[in-house]
């Protein structure tokens, strides 16, 4: 079987490796002109790490990242609200690893190269025609090929999704955005920390012995365009509620015009109902099920898609039957992640002057057990 993977992000590269490892002939096209990564750091939970083990790159990820287990939740003054032990992982798999997105992409690109997968950068799919027994593809570089299957991991703004299903399933903006930046890591930061103020949340996780990843979630009008030259000023302003001397207070005060590498992105959702495939062409990863980042499961879900797709395509039965098995395995899991992630976002951003005491009391009483139940479900096989 000859497969075209659209998109050389985490999911697309993972699919290329997984499919190639099972003997499929794989091509990858990527619309970006060269290797580039948008973002700062990324946390990979145990279920994502198991997918990376299947791809043969877990040791590289372990070497590049920082392992941690627990998360602590604080109020704006730096008072502990709840300590949340992780329910993920086992003796062979850490609960979580954080590493830079660049490192993760480099690891996956190297794995694709070892499998002799060719990635054609600066190349888009101009058209595809499903003939029933194959898909005729015309690419922007003039190449014309026939494939047995197209698996599009082309992201939250997927052109493939629009071609197959129309604009009805375009991404839905949540009303919130997130700033991200890498900063020097204080020695006391050895696991995840979240600081909750009224209508704004700051989070921190270690990336390496020297660096940490900081993110800031707050509301933003739909369609807003921030001037990158003002990112540091906007962050400082929105981090005003955090106490001086606290971790977010110190991080805020360190931001200035020289602070490089800040990125901002809107938080949007996509949940494409089944089927994700129309005939021999389908969308996967963020193109099918982008979600809020509040469970740190977006990349893990894309990697699981990649591994499960390869497993099912290598199985028995007609192609339509194999694709149906894949979709039935994946949809309940990604919907669960999206529902929980969105609920966390809504709860955190709904904290205001009138309800913060009750909200913090609820977190103290129930957050550890709620997290344990979520982790228990996600720790099950994909």
C-alpha positions as a Markdown table, in Angstrom:
| # | Residue | x | y | z |
|---|---|---|---|---|
| 1 | Unk | 0.0 | 0.0 | 0.0 |
| 2 | Unk | 1.3 | 3.4 | -1.0 |
| 3 | Unk | 0.3 | 6.2 | 1.5 |
| 4 | Unk | 0.6 | 10.0 | 1.2 |
| 5 | Unk | 0.8 | 11.8 | 4.5 |
| 6 | Unk | 0.0 | 15.5 | 4.4 |
| 7 | Unk | 1.8 | 17.5 | 7.0 |
| 8 | Unk | 5.2 | 17.0 | 8.6 |
| 9 | Unk | 4.2 | 17.9 | 12.2 |
| 10 | Unk | 4.3 | 15.6 | 15.1 |
| 11 | Unk | 1.3 | 13.5 | 14.0 |
| 12 | Unk | 2.4 | 13.3 | 10.3 |
| 13 | Unk | 6.0 | 12.4 | 11.0 |
| 14 | Unk | 4.7 | 9.8 | 13.6 |
| 15 | Unk | 2.4 | 8.3 | 11.0 |
| 16 | Unk | 5.2 | 8.2 | 8.4 |
| 17 | Unk | 7.4 | 6.3 | 10.8 |
| 18 | Unk | 4.7 | 3.9 | 12.0 |
| 19 | Unk | 3.5 | 3.1 | 8.5 |
| 20 | Unk | 7.0 | 2.7 | 7.1 |
| 21 | Unk | 7.9 | 0.4 | 10.0 |
| 22 | Unk | 5.0 | -1.9 | 8.9 |
| 23 | Unk | 6.1 | -2.0 | 5.3 |
| 24 | Unk | 4.0 | 0.7 | 3.8 |
| 25 | Unk | 5.4 | 2.9 | 1.0 |
| 26 | Unk | 5.1 | 6.5 | 2.5 |
| 27 | Unk | 5.5 | 10.0 | 1.0 |
| 28 | Unk | 5.2 | 13.1 | 3.1 |
| 29 | Unk | 4.4 | 16.6 | 1.8 |
| 30 | Unk | 4.7 | 19.7 | 3.9 |
| 31 | Unk | 3.4 | 23.1 | 2.8 |
| 32 | Unk | 6.1 | 25.0 | 4.9 |
| 33 | Unk | 9.2 | 25.7 | 2.8 |
| 34 | Unk | 11.5 | 24.2 | 5.3 |
| 35 | Unk | 11.7 | 22.7 | 8.8 |
| 36 | Unk | 10.3 | 25.2 | 11.3 |
| 37 | Unk | 8.4 | 24.7 | 14.6 |
| 38 | Unk | 5.9 | 27.1 | 16.1 |
| 39 | Unk | 5.9 | 26.9 | 19.8 |
| 40 | Unk | 8.2 | 26.6 | 22.8 |
| 41 | Unk | 7.9 | 23.5 | 25.0 |
| 42 | Unk | 5.7 | 20.5 | 25.0 |
| 43 | Unk | 4.7 | 18.0 | 27.7 |
| 44 | Unk | 4.3 | 14.4 | 26.7 |
| 45 | Unk | 2.2 | 12.3 | 29.1 |
| 46 | Unk | 2.8 | 8.6 | 29.5 |
| 47 | Unk | 0.3 | 7.5 | 26.8 |
| 48 | Unk | 2.1 | 9.7 | 24.3 |
| 49 | Unk | 5.4 | 8.3 | 25.5 |
| 50 | Unk | 4.2 | 4.8 | 24.8 |
| 51 | Unk | 3.4 | 5.8 | 21.2 |
| 52 | Unk | 6.9 | 7.3 | 20.9 |
| 53 | Unk | 8.3 | 4.0 | 22.2 |
| 54 | Unk | 6.4 | 2.2 | 19.4 |
| 55 | Unk | 8.0 | 4.6 | 17.0 |
| 56 | Unk | 11.4 | 3.6 | 18.4 |
| 57 | Unk | 12.3 | 7.1 | 19.7 |
| 58 | Unk | 11.5 | 7.0 | 23.4 |
| 59 | Unk | 15.1 | 6.8 | 24.5 |
| 60 | Unk | 15.9 | 9.9 | 22.5 |
| 61 | Unk | 13.0 | 11.7 | 24.0 |
| 62 | Unk | 14.0 | 10.7 | 27.5 |
| 63 | Unk | 17.5 | 12.0 | 26.9 |
| 64 | Unk | 16.3 | 15.3 | 25.6 |
| 65 | Unk | 13.6 | 16.1 | 28.1 |
| 66 | Unk | 12.9 | 16.5 | 31.8 |
| 67 | Unk | 10.9 | 13.9 | 33.7 |
| 68 | Unk | 8.3 | 14.8 | 36.3 |
| 69 | Unk | 5.3 | 13.3 | 38.0 |
| 70 | Unk | 3.2 | 15.7 | 40.0 |
| 71 | Unk | 1.5 | 19.1 | 39.6 |
| 72 | Unk | 0.9 | 21.7 | 42.2 |
| 73 | Unk | -1.9 | 24.3 | 42.0 |
| 74 | Unk | -1.5 | 27.7 | 43.7 |
| 75 | Unk | -3.6 | 30.9 | 44.0 |
| 76 | Unk | -2.3 | 34.3 | 42.9 |
| 77 | Unk | -0.6 | 34.9 | 46.2 |
| 78 | Unk | 1.4 | 31.7 | 45.9 |
| 79 | Unk | -0.6 | 29.7 | 48.5 |
| 80 | Unk | -0.9 | 26.0 | 47.7 |
| 81 | Unk | -4.5 | 25.0 | 46.7 |
| 82 | Unk | -3.9 | 21.4 | 45.8 |
| 83 | Unk | -1.1 | 18.9 | 45.2 |
| 84 | Unk | -2.1 | 16.5 | 42.4 |
| 85 | Unk | 0.0 | 13.3 | 42.0 |
| 86 | Unk | 0.0 | 11.8 | 38.5 |
| 87 | Unk | -1.8 | 8.6 | 37.9 |
| 88 | Unk | 0.0 | 8.1 | 34.6 |
| 89 | Unk | 2.9 | 5.9 | 33.8 |
| 90 | Unk | 4.5 | 2.7 | 35.1 |
| 91 | Unk | 7.9 | 1.2 | 35.9 |
| 92 | Unk | 8.9 | 1.4 | 32.2 |
| 93 | Unk | 7.2 | 4.7 | 31.3 |
| 94 | Unk | 7.5 | 8.1 | 33.1 |
| 95 | Unk | 4.3 | 10.0 | 34.0 |
| 96 | Unk | 5.4 | 13.0 | 31.9 |
| 97 | Unk | 8.4 | 14.4 | 30.1 |
| 98 | Unk | 8.7 | 18.0 | 29.0 |
| 99 | Unk | 11.0 | 19.0 | 26.2 |
| 100 | Unk | 11.3 | 21.7 | 23.5 |
| 101 | Unk | 9.2 | 21.3 | 20.4 |
| 102 | Unk | 12.3 | 21.7 | 18.3 |
| 103 | Unk | 13.9 | 18.7 | 20.0 |
| 104 | Unk | 10.8 | 16.5 | 19.5 |
| 105 | Unk | 10.5 | 17.4 | 15.8 |
| 106 | Unk | 14.2 | 16.8 | 15.3 |
| 107 | Unk | 13.9 | 13.3 | 16.9 |
| 108 | Unk | 10.9 | 12.5 | 14.7 |
| 109 | Unk | 12.6 | 13.8 | 11.5 |
| 110 | Unk | 15.6 | 11.7 | 12.3 |
| 111 | Unk | 13.4 | 8.6 | 12.7 |
| 112 | Unk | 11.7 | 9.3 | 9.4 |
| 113 | Unk | 15.1 | 9.6 | 7.7 |
| 114 | Unk | 16.1 | 6.3 | 9.2 |
| 115 | Unk | 13.0 | 4.8 | 7.6 |
| 116 | Unk | 14.0 | 6.4 | 4.3 |
| 117 | Unk | 10.8 | 8.5 | 4.3 |
| 118 | Unk | 11.1 | 11.5 | 2.0 |
| 119 | Unk | 9.6 | 14.8 | 3.2 |
| 120 | Unk | 9.0 | 17.3 | 0.4 |
| 121 | Unk | 8.9 | 20.7 | 1.9 |
| 122 | Unk | 7.3 | 23.7 | 0.2 |
| 123 | Unk | 4.8 | 21.3 | -1.4 |
| 124 | Unk | 1.0 | 21.4 | -1.1 |
| 125 | Unk | -1.7 | 19.0 | -2.5 |
| 126 | Unk | -3.4 | 21.1 | -5.2 |
| 127 | Unk | -6.0 | 18.4 | -6.0 |
| 128 | Unk | -6.9 | 14.8 | -5.4 |
| 129 | Unk | -9.4 | 12.6 | -7.1 |
| 130 | Unk | -10.6 | 9.4 | -5.4 |
| 131 | Unk | -11.1 | 6.8 | -8.2 |
| 132 | Unk | -12.3 | 4.1 | -5.9 |
| 133 | Unk | -9.3 | 1.9 | -6.4 |
| 134 | Unk | -6.8 | 4.7 | -5.7 |
| 135 | Unk | -6.4 | 8.4 | -5.3 |
| 136 | Unk | -4.9 | 10.6 | -8.1 |
| 137 | Unk | -2.9 | 13.5 | -6.6 |
| 138 | Unk | -1.6 | 16.6 | -8.1 |
| 139 | Unk | 1.0 | 18.5 | -6.0 |
| 140 | Unk | 2.1 | 22.1 | -6.2 |
| 141 | Unk | 5.6 | 21.1 | -7.4 |
| 142 | Unk | 4.0 | 19.5 | -10.5 |
| 143 | Unk | 4.3 | 15.9 | -9.4 |
| 144 | Unk | 1.4 | 13.6 | -10.2 |
| 145 | Unk | 1.1 | 10.4 | -8.2 |
| 146 | Unk | -1.5 | 7.7 | -7.4 |
| 147 | Unk | -1.8 | 6.6 | -3.8 |
| 148 | Unk | -3.8 | 3.9 | -2.1 |
| 149 | Unk | -4.6 | 6.2 | 0.8 |
| 150 | Unk | -4.2 | 9.8 | 1.9 |
| 151 | Unk | -3.8 | 10.5 | 5.7 |
| 152 | Unk | -3.9 | 14.3 | 6.3 |
| 153 | Unk | -2.3 | 15.5 | 9.5 |
| 154 | Unk | -2.4 | 19.1 | 8.2 |
| 155 | Unk | -3.4 | 20.8 | 11.4 |
| 156 | Unk | -6.2 | 22.8 | 13.0 |
| 157 | Unk | -6.7 | 24.9 | 9.8 |
| 158 | Unk | -6.7 | 21.8 | 7.6 |
| 159 | Unk | -7.2 | 22.4 | 3.9 |
| 160 | Unk | -8.0 | 18.7 | 3.5 |
| 161 | Unk | -10.8 | 18.8 | 6.1 |
| 162 | Unk | -12.3 | 21.8 | 4.2 |
| 163 | Unk | -12.1 | 20.0 | 0.9 |
| 164 | Unk | -13.8 | 16.9 | 2.2 |
| 165 | Unk | -16.3 | 18.3 | 4.7 |
| 166 | Unk | -16.7 | 22.0 | 3.9 |
| 167 | Unk | -16.4 | 25.0 | 6.3 |
| 168 | Unk | -18.9 | 23.6 | 8.8 |
| 169 | Unk | -16.2 | 22.0 | 10.8 |
| 170 | Unk | -13.7 | 24.9 | 10.8 |
| 171 | Unk | -12.0 | 25.5 | 14.2 |
| 172 | Unk | -14.2 | 27.2 | 16.8 |
| 173 | Unk | -12.4 | 29.9 | 18.9 |
| 174 | Unk | -12.8 | 29.5 | 22.6 |
| 175 | Unk | -12.5 | 33.2 | 23.5 |
| 176 | Unk | -9.0 | 32.6 | 25.1 |
| 177 | Unk | -5.5 | 32.7 | 24.0 |
| 178 | Unk | -2.1 | 31.5 | 25.4 |
| 179 | Unk | 1.3 | 33.1 | 25.5 |
| 180 | Unk | 4.3 | 30.8 | 25.7 |
| 181 | Unk | 8.0 | 31.4 | 26.4 |
| 182 | Unk | 11.1 | 29.5 | 27.6 |
| 183 | Unk | 12.9 | 31.0 | 30.6 |
| 184 | Unk | 15.7 | 30.1 | 32.9 |
| 185 | Unk | 14.5 | 27.4 | 35.3 |
| 186 | Unk | 14.7 | 28.1 | 39.1 |
| 187 | Unk | 16.1 | 25.2 | 41.0 |
| 188 | Unk | 12.9 | 24.6 | 43.0 |
| 189 | Unk | 10.8 | 23.9 | 39.8 |
| 190 | Unk | 11.1 | 20.2 | 39.4 |
| 191 | Unk | 7.4 | 19.4 | 38.4 |
| 192 | Unk | 4.5 | 21.3 | 36.9 |
| 193 | Unk | 3.1 | 24.3 | 38.7 |
| 194 | Unk | -0.1 | 26.2 | 37.9 |
| 195 | Unk | -1.0 | 29.6 | 39.4 |
| 196 | Unk | -4.7 | 30.6 | 39.2 |
| 197 | Unk | -5.7 | 34.2 | 39.5 |
| 198 | Unk | -9.1 | 35.8 | 38.5 |
| 199 | Unk | -9.5 | 35.2 | 34.8 |
| 200 | Unk | -5.9 | 34.4 | 34.2 |
| 201 | Unk | -3.7 | 31.3 | 34.7 |
| 202 | Unk | 0.1 | 31.0 | 34.6 |
| 203 | Unk | 1.7 | 27.6 | 34.3 |
| 204 | Unk | 5.3 | 26.4 | 34.5 |
| 205 | Unk | 7.1 | 23.1 | 33.8 |
| 206 | Unk | 10.8 | 22.2 | 33.6 |
| 207 | Unk | 12.3 | 21.6 | 30.2 |
| 208 | Unk | 15.9 | 20.9 | 31.1 |
| 209 | Unk | 18.4 | 21.5 | 33.9 |
| 210 | Unk | 18.6 | 25.1 | 32.7 |
| 211 | Unk | 15.3 | 26.0 | 31.2 |
| 212 | Unk | 11.6 | 26.0 | 32.0 |
| 213 | Unk | 8.5 | 26.5 | 29.9 |
| 214 | Unk | 6.0 | 29.2 | 30.9 |
| 215 | Unk | 2.5 | 29.7 | 29.6 |
| 216 | Unk | -0.2 | 32.3 | 30.3 |
| 217 | Unk | -3.9 | 31.8 | 29.5 |
| 218 | Unk | -6.3 | 34.7 | 29.4 |
| 219 | Unk | -9.2 | 36.0 | 27.4 |
| 220 | Unk | -8.8 | 37.7 | 24.1 |
| 221 | Unk | -11.4 | 39.1 | 21.6 |
| 222 | Unk | -12.0 | 36.9 | 18.5 |
| 223 | Unk | -9.8 | 38.0 | 15.6 |
| 224 | Unk | -7.3 | 39.9 | 17.8 |
| 225 | Unk | -3.9 | 40.4 | 16.4 |
| 226 | Unk | -1.2 | 41.2 | 18.9 |
| 227 | Unk | 2.0 | 43.0 | 17.9 |
| 228 | Unk | 4.9 | 40.6 | 18.6 |
| 229 | Unk | 7.0 | 43.6 | 19.7 |
| 230 | Unk | 4.4 | 44.1 | 22.5 |
| 231 | Unk | 4.1 | 40.5 | 23.7 |
| 232 | Unk | 6.3 | 41.1 | 26.7 |
| 233 | Unk | 4.3 | 44.2 | 27.7 |
| 234 | Unk | 0.9 | 42.4 | 27.3 |
| 235 | Unk | 2.2 | 39.4 | 29.4 |
| 236 | Unk | 3.5 | 41.7 | 32.2 |
| 237 | Unk | 0.2 | 43.5 | 32.3 |
| 238 | Unk | -1.9 | 40.3 | 32.4 |
| 239 | Unk | 0.3 | 38.8 | 35.1 |
| 240 | Unk | -0.3 | 41.8 | 37.3 |
| 241 | Unk | -2.5 | 39.9 | 39.8 |
| 242 | Unk | 0.3 | 37.5 | 40.8 |
| 243 | Unk | 2.1 | 38.3 | 44.0 |
| 244 | Unk | 5.6 | 39.9 | 44.0 |
| 245 | Unk | 8.2 | 37.2 | 44.9 |
| 246 | Unk | 6.0 | 34.3 | 43.7 |
| 247 | Unk | 7.2 | 32.3 | 40.7 |
| 248 | Unk | 4.9 | 34.0 | 38.3 |
| 249 | Unk | 5.7 | 37.4 | 39.9 |
| 250 | Unk | 9.4 | 36.9 | 39.4 |
| 251 | Unk | 8.9 | 35.6 | 35.9 |
| 252 | Unk | 6.7 | 38.7 | 35.1 |
| 253 | Unk | 9.3 | 41.1 | 36.4 |
| 254 | Unk | 12.0 | 39.5 | 34.3 |
| 255 | Unk | 10.1 | 40.1 | 31.0 |
| 256 | Unk | 11.3 | 43.0 | 28.9 |
| 257 | Unk | 11.8 | 44.2 | 25.3 |
| 258 | Unk | 14.8 | 41.8 | 25.1 |
| 259 | Unk | 12.7 | 38.8 | 26.0 |
| 260 | Unk | 13.0 | 36.6 | 22.9 |
| 261 | Unk | 10.9 | 33.7 | 21.7 |
| 262 | Unk | 7.5 | 34.7 | 23.0 |
| 263 | Unk | 4.7 | 33.2 | 20.9 |
| 264 | Unk | 0.9 | 33.6 | 21.2 |
| 265 | Unk | -1.8 | 31.4 | 19.8 |
| 266 | Unk | -5.6 | 31.3 | 20.1 |
| 267 | Unk | -7.2 | 28.3 | 21.8 |
| 268 | Unk | -9.6 | 26.7 | 19.4 |
| 269 | Unk | -11.4 | 23.4 | 19.1 |
| 270 | Unk | -12.2 | 21.0 | 16.2 |
| 271 | Unk | -14.2 | 17.9 | 16.7 |
| 272 | Unk | -15.1 | 16.3 | 13.4 |
| 273 | Unk | -17.8 | 13.7 | 13.7 |
| 274 | Unk | -17.2 | 10.3 | 12.2 |
| 275 | Unk | -16.4 | 9.4 | 9.5 |
| 276 | Unk | -13.0 | 11.1 | 9.3 |
| 277 | Unk | -12.4 | 9.3 | 6.0 |
| 278 | Unk | -14.3 | 9.9 | 2.8 |
| 279 | Unk | -13.3 | 6.9 | 0.8 |
| 280 | Unk | -9.5 | 6.7 | 0.7 |
| 281 | Unk | -8.9 | 10.2 | 2.0 |
| 282 | Unk | -9.1 | 11.2 | 5.7 |
| 283 | Unk | -8.0 | 13.7 | 8.3 |
| 284 | Unk | -6.3 | 12.9 | 11.6 |
| 285 | Unk | -4.6 | 14.6 | 14.5 |
| 286 | Unk | -5.5 | 18.3 | 15.1 |
| 287 | Unk | -7.3 | 18.4 | 11.7 |
| 288 | Unk | -9.9 | 16.0 | 13.2 |
| 289 | Unk | -9.8 | 16.7 | 16.9 |
| 290 | Unk | -7.9 | 19.8 | 18.0 |
| 291 | Unk | -8.6 | 20.7 | 21.7 |
| 292 | Unk | -7.6 | 23.1 | 24.4 |
| 293 | Unk | -4.1 | 22.3 | 25.8 |
| 294 | Unk | -5.3 | 21.8 | 29.4 |
| 295 | Unk | -4.6 | 18.1 | 29.6 |
| 296 | Unk | -1.4 | 18.4 | 27.5 |
| 297 | Unk | -2.8 | 15.6 | 25.3 |
| 298 | Unk | -3.0 | 17.2 | 21.8 |
| 299 | Unk | 0.3 | 15.8 | 20.5 |
| 300 | Unk | -0.3 | 12.5 | 22.3 |
| 301 | Unk | -3.6 | 12.1 | 20.6 |
| 302 | Unk | -2.0 | 12.7 | 17.2 |
| 303 | Unk | 0.8 | 10.2 | 18.0 |
| 304 | Unk | -1.8 | 7.7 | 19.1 |
| 305 | Unk | -3.7 | 8.3 | 15.8 |
| 306 | Unk | -0.4 | 7.6 | 13.9 |
| 307 | Unk | 0.3 | 4.3 | 15.7 |
| 308 | Unk | -3.3 | 3.0 | 15.7 |
| 309 | Unk | -3.7 | 3.8 | 12.0 |
| 310 | Unk | -0.6 | 1.8 | 11.2 |
| 311 | Unk | -1.8 | -1.1 | 13.4 |
| 312 | Unk | -5.3 | -1.2 | 11.8 |
| 313 | Unk | -4.0 | -0.8 | 8.2 |
| 314 | Unk | -1.7 | -3.8 | 8.7 |
| 315 | Unk | -4.7 | -5.9 | 9.9 |
| 316 | Unk | -7.1 | -8.1 | 8.0 |
| 317 | Unk | -10.1 | -7.2 | 5.9 |
| 318 | Unk | -11.1 | -4.7 | 3.2 |
| 319 | Unk | -9.6 | -1.2 | 3.4 |
| 320 | Unk | -13.0 | 0.3 | 4.4 |
| 321 | Unk | -13.2 | -2.2 | 7.3 |
| 322 | Unk | -9.7 | -1.4 | 8.5 |
| 323 | Unk | -10.4 | 2.3 | 8.4 |
| 324 | Unk | -13.7 | 1.8 | 10.3 |
| 325 | Unk | -11.9 | -0.1 | 13.1 |
| 326 | Unk | -9.4 | 2.7 | 13.3 |
| 327 | Unk | -12.1 | 5.4 | 13.6 |
| 328 | Unk | -14.1 | 3.4 | 16.2 |
| 329 | Unk | -11.0 | 3.0 | 18.4 |
| 330 | Unk | -10.0 | 6.6 | 18.2 |
| 331 | Unk | -13.2 | 8.7 | 18.4 |
| 332 | Unk | -14.4 | 8.0 | 22.0 |
| 333 | Unk | -10.9 | 8.7 | 23.3 |
| 334 | Unk | -10.3 | 12.0 | 21.5 |
| 335 | Unk | -13.8 | 13.2 | 22.4 |
| 336 | Unk | -13.1 | 12.4 | 26.1 |
| 337 | Unk | -9.9 | 14.5 | 25.9 |
| 338 | Unk | -11.6 | 17.4 | 24.2 |
| 339 | Unk | -14.6 | 17.4 | 26.6 |
| 340 | Unk | -12.3 | 17.3 | 29.7 |
| 341 | Unk | -9.9 | 19.9 | 28.4 |
| 342 | Unk | -12.7 | 22.3 | 27.5 |
| 343 | Unk | -14.3 | 21.8 | 30.9 |
| 344 | Unk | -11.1 | 22.7 | 32.6 |
| 345 | Unk | -10.6 | 25.8 | 30.5 |
| 346 | Unk | -14.1 | 27.0 | 31.2 |
| 347 | Unk | -13.9 | 26.4 | 34.9 |
| 348 | Unk | -10.5 | 28.1 | 35.3 |
| 349 | Unk | -11.4 | 31.1 | 33.2 |
| 350 | Unk | -14.8 | 31.4 | 34.9 |
| 351 | Unk | -13.1 | 32.2 | 38.3 |
| 352 | Unk | -13.9 | 35.8 | 39.3 |
| 353 | Unk | -14.3 | 37.9 | 42.4 |
| 354 | Unk | -17.7 | 36.4 | 43.2 |
| 355 | Unk | -16.8 | 32.8 | 43.2 |
| 356 | Unk | -13.0 | 32.3 | 43.7 |
| 357 | Unk | -13.3 | 31.1 | 47.3 |
| 358 | Unk | -15.8 | 28.4 | 46.4 |
| 359 | Unk | -13.8 | 27.5 | 43.3 |
| 360 | Unk | -10.6 | 27.1 | 45.3 |
| 361 | Unk | -12.4 | 25.0 | 47.9 |
| 362 | Unk | -13.8 | 22.8 | 45.1 |
| 363 | Unk | -10.3 | 22.3 | 43.7 |
| 364 | Unk | -8.9 | 21.4 | 47.2 |
| 365 | Unk | -11.7 | 18.9 | 47.7 |
| 366 | Unk | -12.0 | 17.2 | 44.3 |
| 367 | Unk | -9.1 | 18.1 | 41.9 |
| 368 | Unk | -6.8 | 15.2 | 43.0 |
| 369 | Unk | -9.4 | 12.6 | 42.6 |
| 370 | Unk | -10.8 | 14.1 | 39.3 |
| 371 | Unk | -7.3 | 14.0 | 37.9 |
| 372 | Unk | -6.7 | 10.5 | 39.1 |
| 373 | Unk | -9.8 | 9.3 | 37.3 |
| 374 | Unk | -8.8 | 11.1 | 34.1 |
| 375 | Unk | -5.3 | 9.7 | 34.2 |
| 376 | Unk | -6.6 | 6.2 | 34.8 |
| 377 | Unk | -8.6 | 6.3 | 31.6 |
| 378 | Unk | -5.8 | 7.8 | 29.5 |
| 379 | Unk | -3.4 | 5.3 | 30.9 |
| 380 | Unk | -5.4 | 2.5 | 29.1 |
| 381 | Unk | -4.2 | 1.3 | 25.7 |
| 382 | Unk | -5.1 | 3.7 | 22.9 |
